[in-house]
Amino acid sequence: MPALARATRPVRARPQRAVPRPFMKWVGGKTQLLEQLVSRMPEDIGTYYEPFIGGGALFFALKPEKAVLGDYNSELIGTYQAVRDRLPELVEILEGHYYEKNYFYSVRSMDPSTLSPTQAAARTIYLNRTGFNGLYRVNSKGQFNVPFGRYSNPLICDHRNLEACSSLLHRADLRQGSYEHVLASAQSGDFTYLDPPYVPLSKTSNFTGYIPGGFGAEDQEKLAQLLVDLDRRGVRFMLSNAGSDASRALYKDLPIKSLRIETVQARRSVNSRTSGRGKVDEILVLNY
C-alpha cells in the first residue's frame, strides 16, 4: 500500500515592509535626482543633516542611522513630528478627510493655530495631497492659498507608507528654525545635504512662498558663506541650486580648497506654461 503523502501547510509569504518614501509632495523635490545624489554621497558619515527637509526624498532613500532634520516652516516640521510621534491618531483623522471641492476650501480656511498638533498635521497632508499640483504656498500673512486640485482619486492616507516613514523618523532629531540653527551642532565627520529654495531663473519664475517673506538674494549669500564655516568644521556638504550663472557665481570663489561644482539635469514640472516644462540644468556644490 503506497504511503500517504504527508500533509503540509501552505507557506504564506510574509508581507514585505514598505520602503519609506516622501509622504509630502514638494516643489523641487529630489525623487527624480536620487540616483545622481546617492552616487555622490561620501562612504562614511557621522550624523546626517538636512536643514531644508521639504519632502525628504534623500533622507528616506538613504535611511541614515542618525539624522537631524529641520526646516523654518513650522507647519511642515509639525507634520513630521506627528508622523513620527502620533501616527495612529493622525491616520484616524486623515481617514476622515475626503476629496471634494467645497470640503477642500472649508479645510483650507481653518486656522492651524486653533487645531491640535495632530489635526493641524492631518490638515497639511490633506491639503498637500488634494491641492493643485501638490504645491505648498502661503501668502504674506502665512495663510495657505493653493487652490483645489483636479485628480481622479487622490490617495489621502497612505497608511502603509506613513508607518514606514514613522519608523525611520524615530532615528531623527526634528528641529524647527533657520538652517544655521539646524546645523549648529554639525561637526567633523558629519554630512549635510542642503536644498534651499533656488535662485530664480527669471523674475517671473521666482517661487519661494514656503514661508512668509520667501528666501531672497541676501539669504542665498548668507547660505553660501555658511558653507565656508561648515568646511572649516570638517562637515562635508552637498548643496543643490539652479544651474544659472547667478547661482554659480555664489559659490565659485568661496575659499574652500576642495570645492567643486557639478551639473546635473532635472525635470521641471512647475510652470504656468507647458512649453516651460522639461529638463533643466541644476548644480551640485560639494566640498569632498
HUHUJO-V352753 format. One record per pair of residues at least 24 apart in sequence whose C-alpha atoms are under 10 Angstrom apart, sorted by sequence separation. I is the first residue (numbers start at 0). J is the second residue. D is the distance in whole Angstrom. If there is no record, write none. Layout:
# HUHUJO-V352753
I_J_D, I_J_D
This chain:
# HUHUJO-V352753
28_52_10, 29_53_10, 30_54_9, 32_56_9, 33_57_6, 37_61_8, 52_76_9, 93_117_10, 129_153_7, 195_219_8, 226_250_9, 230_254_10, 231_255_9, 239_263_10, 241_265_10, 259_283_8, 260_284_5, 261_285_8, 28_53_7, 29_54_8, 30_55_9, 31_56_9, 32_57_9, 54_79_10, 92_117_8, 93_118_9, 96_121_9, 128_153_7, 129_154_9, 224_249_9, 230_255_7, 259_284_6, 260_285_6, 27_53_9, 28_54_6, 29_55_8, 30_56_6, 34_60_10, 92_118_7, 95_121_10, 96_122_9, 103_129_8, 104_130_10, 128_154_7, 129_155_7, 220_246_10, 223_249_6, 224_250_9, 227_253_7, 229_255_10, 230_256_9, 258_284_7, 259_285_5, 260_286_9, 25_52_10, 26_53_8, 27_54_9, 28_55_8, 29_56_6, 30_57_7, 33_60_8, 52_79_10, 89_116_9, 90_117_9, 93_120_9, 94_121_9, 98_125_9, 103_130_8, 128_155_6, 195_222_9, 219_246_9, 222_249_9, 223_250_6, 226_253_8, 227_254_7, 228_255_10, 230_257_9, 258_285_6, 259_286_6, 25_53_6, 26_54_9, 28_56_7, 29_57_7, 33_61_10, 89_117_6, 92_120_10, 93_121_6, 97_125_8, 98_126_10, 125_153_10, 127_155_9, 128_156_9, 221_249_10, 222_250_10, 223_251_10, 226_254_10, 227_255_6, 230_258_9, 257_285_8, 258_286_4, 259_287_8, 24_53_8, 25_54_5, 28_57_9, 30_59_10, 88_117_7, 89_118_7, 92_121_6, 93_122_8, 96_125_7, 100_129_9, 125_154_9, 126_155_9, 193_222_9, 220_249_7, 224_253_8, 226_255_8, 257_286_5, 258_287_7, 23_53_8, 24_54_6, 25_55_9, 30_60_9, 87_117_10, 88_118_9, 89_119_9, 91_121_9, 92_122_9, 96_126_10, 98_128_9, 99_129_9, 100_130_10, 125_155_6, 219_249_8, 220_250_9, 223_253_8, 224_254_9, 255_285_10, 256_286_8, 257_287_6, 23_54_5, 24_55_10, 25_56_10, 85_116_9, 86_117_9, 89_120_7, 90_121_8, 93_124_8, 94_125_10, 98_129_7, 111_142_9, 124_155_8, 125_156_8, 227_258_10, 255_286_7, 256_287_9, 21_53_9, 22_54_7, 23_55_8, 24_56_10, 85_117_7, 89_121_6, 93_125_7, 97_129_9, 98_130_10, 110_142_8, 111_143_10, 124_156_8, 226_258_10, 21_54_5, 22_55_9, 23_56_10, 84_117_10, 88_121_9, 89_122_10, 92_125_10, 109_142_10, 110_143_10, 193_226_10, 216_249_10, 251_284_9, 20_54_9, 21_55_6, 22_56_9, 108_142_9, 109_143_10, 121_155_10, 247_281_10, 250_284_8, 20_55_8, 21_56_6, 81_116_7, 82_117_9, 89_124_10, 107_142_9, 108_143_8, 121_156_9, 246_281_9, 247_282_8, 20_56_7, 21_57_9, 80_116_9, 81_117_6, 107_143_7, 108_144_9, 243_279_10, 246_282_8, 247_283_10, 19_56_9, 20_57_9, 21_58_9, 22_59_10, 74_111_8, 80_117_9, 81_118_9, 107_144_8, 242_279_8, 243_280_8, 247_284_9, 20_58_9, 21_59_7, 74_112_10, 78_116_8, 81_119_9, 82_120_8, 107_145_9, 191_229_9, 241_279_9, 242_280_5, 243_281_8, 19_58_10, 20_59_6, 21_60_9, 77_116_7, 78_117_8, 81_120_6, 82_121_9, 107_146_9, 190_229_10, 241_280_7, 242_281_4, 243_282_8, 19_59_6, 20_60_7, 77_117_8, 78_118_10, 80_120_9, 81_121_9, 104_144_10, 107_147_9, 189_229_10, 240_280_9, 241_281_5, 242_282_5, 18_59_8, 19_60_8, 78_119_8, 79_120_8, 104_145_10, 199_240_9, 200_241_7, 240_281_6, 241_282_6, 242_283_9, 18_60_9, 74_116_9, 77_119_8, 78_120_4, 104_146_8, 179_221_10, 187_229_9, 197_239_8, 198_240_7, 199_241_7, 200_242_8, 201_243_10, 239_281_7, 240_282_5, 241_283_9, 19_62_9, 77_120_6, 78_121_8, 103_146_9, 104_147_7, 179_222_9, 182_225_10, 186_229_8, 187_230_9, 189_232_9, 190_233_9, 191_234_7, 192_235_9, 193_236_7, 194_237_9, 195_238_8, 196_239_9, 197_240_5, 198_241_6, 199_242_10, 200_243_7, 239_282_6, 240_283_7, 18_62_10, 75_119_10, 76_120_9, 78_122_9, 103_147_7, 178_222_8, 185_229_8, 186_230_10, 187_231_9, 188_232_9, 189_233_8, 190_234_6, 191_235_6, 192_236_6, 193_237_6, 194_238_6, 195_239_7, 196_240_8, 197_241_6, 198_242_9, 199_243_9, 200_244_9, 238_282_8, 239_283_5, 240_284_8, 74_119_8, 75_120_8, 78_123_7, 102_147_10, 103_148_9, 186_231_10, 187_232_6, 188_233_6, 189_234_5, 190_235_5, 191_236_5, 192_237_5, 193_238_5, 194_239_5, 195_240_7, 196_241_9, 197_242_9, 198_243_8, 200_245_9, 237_282_10, 238_283_5, 239_284_7, 74_120_7, 77_123_9, 78_124_8, 100_146_9, 101_147_9, 179_225_8, 183_229_10, 186_232_6, 187_233_4, 188_234_6, 189_235_6, 190_236_6, 191_237_7, 192_238_6, 193_239_6, 194_240_7, 197_243_10, 198_244_10, 199_245_9, 200_246_9, 237_283_6, 238_284_5, 239_285_9, 100_147_6, 178_225_9, 182_229_9, 185_232_8, 186_233_6, 187_234_5, 188_235_7, 189_236_9, 190_237_8, 191_238_8, 192_239_8, 193_240_9, 198_245_7, 199_246_9, 236_283_10, 237_284_6, 238_285_7, 74_122_10, 75_123_8, 99_147_9, 100_148_8, 185_233_9, 186_234_6, 187_235_8, 198_246_6, 236_284_8, 237_285_5, 238_286_10, 74_123_7, 75_124_9, 98_147_10, 99_148_10, 100_149_9, 185_234_7, 186_235_9, 197_246_8, 198_247_10, 236_285_6, 237_286_7, 98_148_10, 99_149_10, 185_235_10, 235_285_8, 236_286_6, 237_287_9, 98_149_10, 198_249_10, 235_286_6, 236_287_8, 23_75_9, 98_150_9, 182_234_10, 234_286_9, 235_287_7, 98_151_10, 233_286_10, 234_287_10, 98_152_8, 23_78_9, 98_153_7, 230_285_10, 23_79_10, 97_153_9, 98_154_9, 230_286_7, 22_79_9, 97_154_10, 98_155_8, 229_286_10, 230_287_9, 97_155_8, 226_284_10, 96_155_8, 97_156_10, 226_285_9, 227_286_10, 22_82_9, 75_135_10, 95_155_10, 96_156_9, 226_286_9, 94_155_8, 95_156_9, 93_155_7, 94_156_6, 93_156_6, 94_157_10, 206_269_9, 92_156_9, 93_157_9, 94_158_9, 90_155_10, 91_156_9, 93_158_9, 143_208_10, 204_269_9, 90_156_7, 143_209_9, 204_270_8, 89_156_9, 90_157_9, 91_158_10, 141_208_9, 143_210_10, 203_270_10, 204_271_9, 90_158_7, 141_209_9, 142_210_9, 89_158_10, 139_208_9, 141_210_7, 142_211_9, 136_206_9, 137_207_9, 138_208_7, 140_210_9, 141_211_5, 87_158_9, 90_161_8, 136_207_8, 137_208_6, 138_209_9, 139_210_8, 140_211_7, 141_212_9, 86_158_9, 89_161_10, 90_162_10, 135_207_10, 136_208_5, 137_209_6, 138_210_8, 139_211_5, 140_212_9, 135_208_8, 136_209_5, 137_210_6, 138_211_6, 139_212_7, 87_161_10, 134_208_10, 135_209_6, 136_210_8, 137_211_7, 138_212_9, 139_213_9, 86_161_8, 87_162_9, 134_209_9, 135_210_9, 136_211_9, 137_212_10, 138_213_10, 86_162_7, 137_213_10, 83_161_9, 86_164_10, 82_161_7, 83_162_9, 86_165_7, 82_162_8, 83_163_10, 85_165_9, 86_166_10, 82_163_10, 83_164_7, 84_165_7, 53_135_10, 82_164_7, 83_165_4, 84_166_10, 82_165_5, 83_166_7, 81_165_9, 82_166_9, 83_167_8, 84_168_9, 197_281_9, 79_164_9, 80_165_9, 83_168_6, 84_169_8, 79_165_8, 82_168_8, 83_169_6, 82_169_10, 83_170_10, 80_168_8, 83_171_9, 79_168_8, 80_169_10, 194_283_10, 83_173_10, 193_283_10, 80_171_10, 193_284_9, 80_172_10, 192_284_10, 80_173_7, 192_285_10, 79_173_8, 80_174_10, 77_173_9, 76_173_7, 77_174_10, 76_174_7, 77_175_8, 76_175_6, 23_123_9, 24_124_9, 68_168_9, 75_175_9, 76_176_9, 23_124_7, 66_167_10, 67_168_10, 73_174_9, 74_175_9, 22_124_8, 23_125_10, 25_127_9, 62_164_10, 65_167_10, 66_168_9, 69_171_10, 73_175_6, 24_127_7, 64_167_9, 65_168_10, 66_169_9, 67_170_9, 68_171_7, 69_172_8, 70_173_9, 71_174_9, 72_175_7, 73_176_8, 23_127_7, 24_128_7, 59_163_10, 63_167_9, 65_169_9, 66_170_6, 67_171_5, 68_172_6, 69_173_6, 70_174_7, 71_175_6, 72_176_7, 22_127_9, 23_128_7, 59_164_8, 62_167_7, 63_168_10, 64_169_10, 65_170_5, 66_171_5, 67_172_5, 68_173_5, 69_174_5, 70_175_5, 71_176_4, 72_177_9, 22_128_9, 26_132_9, 62_168_9, 64_170_6, 65_171_6, 66_172_6, 67_173_6, 68_174_6, 69_175_5, 70_176_6, 71_177_5, 25_132_9, 26_133_8, 63_170_8, 64_171_8, 65_172_8, 66_173_9, 67_174_7, 68_175_9, 69_176_7, 70_177_7, 71_178_7, 24_132_9, 25_133_7, 26_134_6, 59_167_8, 62_170_9, 63_171_9, 69_177_8, 70_178_7, 24_133_5, 25_134_6, 26_135_8, 58_167_9, 59_168_9, 69_178_7, 71_180_9, 23_133_8, 24_134_7, 25_135_7, 26_136_10, 58_168_9, 68_178_10, 70_180_10, 71_181_9, 23_134_10, 24_135_8, 69_180_9, 70_181_8, 23_135_9, 69_181_6, 58_171_10, 68_181_7, 69_182_9, 67_181_7, 68_182_9, 67_182_8, 67_184_9, 67_185_9, 52_173_10, 48_171_9, 50_173_10, 66_189_10, 68_191_10, 47_171_9, 48_172_9, 49_173_10, 50_174_8, 66_190_10, 67_191_9, 46_171_10, 50_175_9, 51_176_10, 66_191_10, 70_195_10, 50_176_9, 51_177_9, 50_177_8, 51_178_7, 50_178_5, 49_178_9, 50_179_8, 50_180_9, 51_181_9, 50_181_6, 49_181_8, 50_182_7, 22_155_10, 48_181_8, 49_182_8, 22_156_9, 48_182_7, 58_192_9, 75_209_10, 22_157_8, 57_192_8, 134_269_9, 22_158_10, 48_184_10, 74_210_10, 132_268_9, 133_269_10, 48_185_8, 72_209_7, 73_210_9, 132_269_8, 22_160_7, 46_184_10, 47_185_9, 71_209_9, 72_210_6, 21_160_8, 22_161_7, 46_185_8, 55_194_10, 71_210_8, 72_211_9, 19_159_9, 20_160_7, 21_161_9, 45_185_9, 46_186_9, 52_192_9, 18_159_9, 19_160_6, 20_161_9, 45_186_9, 46_187_10, 47_188_10, 48_189_8, 49_190_9, 50_191_8, 51_192_8, 52_193_8, 53_194_8, 17_159_6, 18_160_7, 19_161_8, 22_164_8, 45_187_8, 46_188_8, 47_189_6, 48_190_6, 49_191_6, 50_192_8, 51_193_6, 52_194_8, 53_195_9, 16_159_8, 17_160_6, 19_162_8, 20_163_8, 21_164_8, 44_187_9, 45_188_5, 46_189_5, 47_190_5, 48_191_4, 49_192_5, 50_193_6, 51_194_6, 52_195_9, 53_196_10, 16_160_9, 17_161_9, 18_162_10, 19_163_5, 20_164_7, 44_188_6, 45_189_4, 46_190_6, 47_191_6, 48_192_6, 49_193_6, 50_194_8, 51_195_6, 17_162_8, 18_163_6, 19_164_5, 43_188_8, 44_189_5, 45_190_7, 46_191_8, 47_192_8, 48_193_8, 49_194_8, 50_195_8, 51_196_9, 16_162_9, 17_163_6, 18_164_8, 19_165_9, 43_189_9, 44_190_6, 16_163_7, 17_164_9, 19_166_9, 43_190_9, 44_191_9, 19_167_8, 18_167_10, 19_168_10, 41_190_8, 40_190_9, 40_192_10, 36_192_9, 53_209_9, 29_194_9, 28_194_9, 27_194_9, 27_195_9, 27_196_8, 26_196_9, 27_197_9, 26_206_9, 26_207_10, 26_209_10, 25_209_10, 48_234_10, 49_236_10, 46_234_10, 47_235_10, 48_236_9, 45_234_10, 47_236_10, 44_234_9, 44_235_9, 41_235_8, 40_235_10, 41_236_9, 40_236_9, 41_237_10, 40_237_8, 39_237_9, 36_237_9, 36_239_10, 29_239_10, 27_239_10, 27_240_10, 36_263_9, 35_263_8, 35_264_9, 32_263_8, 32_264_8, 31_264_10, 32_265_7, 31_265_7, 32_266_9, 30_265_10, 31_266_8, 29_265_9, 27_265_9, 27_266_9, 27_267_8, 26_267_9, 27_268_9, 26_268_8, 27_269_9, 26_269_7, 39_283_10, 40_285_10, 39_285_9, 41_287_8, 36_283_9, 40_287_9, 35_283_10, 39_287_9
